[in-house]
Amino acid sequence: MGKYKFHNKSGLYFVSFTTVYWIDVFTRQVYLDVLTESVRYCRKEKGMELYAYCFMPSHAHFIFRSSNEKPMELLRDFKRYTSNQIIEAITNNPQESRKEWLLWMFERAAKKQSNVTKYQFWQHHNKPIELWSEKVIQQKINYIHNNPIESGFVTDATHWKYSSARNFQDDHTILGIDETGFIELG
C-alpha cells in the first residue's frame, strides 16, 4: 500500500487505483465484469460500503467505507483478487489481440518491485483521502462522475455505463451502491 495510511478506520475515503503504466485494460467487457463482480462480492461479504464509483479504461475511483473498520485490508484484497483474475482472463482470452504485450508489460512492472513475483497489474499507491464534510464529499462525487466527460468519452455523466452517476438517477443495473444520510444527493 505504500506510505499512504487510512488513519480513521471507520472513515469515508476517496481512492483511485490505476493500472501499471496507465495501460487501458478496461476496454473489454470480460475485464470490467471482474471489477463489477469483485465489488458485488466485497459489498456482500467484506463490509464494503460503496457510495460512488467510476471505472475508466486505466483506473477506477471509489468513495467507500469499511463497515468492519478494515479499509486497507479491504482494498488490498480487492486489488490482489482483481489483479489475479484479470491477468488470468487476459491469458485465457483467445480474442485478446494485445495478450503478449499486456503480459510483458505486467511482467516488466513486476521486475521493478522486490515484493512482486511474476506480474504487477495495479500501481501500488492509492492515496486515500478521508472525506470529512458534505462539501468535500460532493466535490469528489462530482469529480468521479465528470471523469468520463473530461476524458471526452461522453457528454452526459449518466451515459457512462460504469459510473454511479447512473445510480444517482435511479439506474442500478450495473452495480448497487449504498445510501447514507450524510450524502445529500442532487
QUITA-V873285 format. One record per pair of residues at least 24 apart in sequence whose ideal C-beta (glycine too) atoms are under 7 Angstrom apart, sorted by the first residue. I is the first residue (numbers start at 1). J is the second residue. If there is no record, write none. Layout:
i;j
I;J
I;J
//
This chain:
i;j
1;72
1;76
1;124
1;126
2;124
2;125
4;125
4;126
4;127
4;128
6;71
6;72
6;128
8;130
9;69
9;70
9;71
10;65
10;69
11;65
11;130
12;63
12;65
12;130
12;131
12;137
13;64
13;71
13;128
13;129
13;130
13;131
14;63
14;129
14;131
14;140
15;62
15;75
15;126
15;128
16;59
16;60
16;61
16;126
16;127
17;59
17;60
17;79
17;122
17;123
17;126
18;58
18;59
18;123
19;58
19;59
19;121
19;122
20;105
20;106
20;109
20;120
20;121
20;123
21;105
21;109
22;58
23;58
23;102
23;105
24;57
24;58
25;58
25;86
26;55
26;56
26;57
27;57
30;89
30;93
31;86
31;89
32;162
34;82
34;85
34;86
34;89
35;60
35;82
36;174
36;175
38;78
38;81
38;82
39;175
40;175
42;74
42;78
46;74
46;77
47;74
48;74
49;178
50;177
50;178
51;177
51;178
51;180
51;183
52;141
52;144
52;164
52;177
53;144
53;164
53;175
54;144
54;145
54;147
54;148
54;162
54;163
54;164
55;162
56;147
56;148
56;151
61;144
61;147
63;131
63;140
63;141
63;144
75;126
79;122
83;121
83;122
86;121
87;119
87;121
134;182
134;184
137;183
//
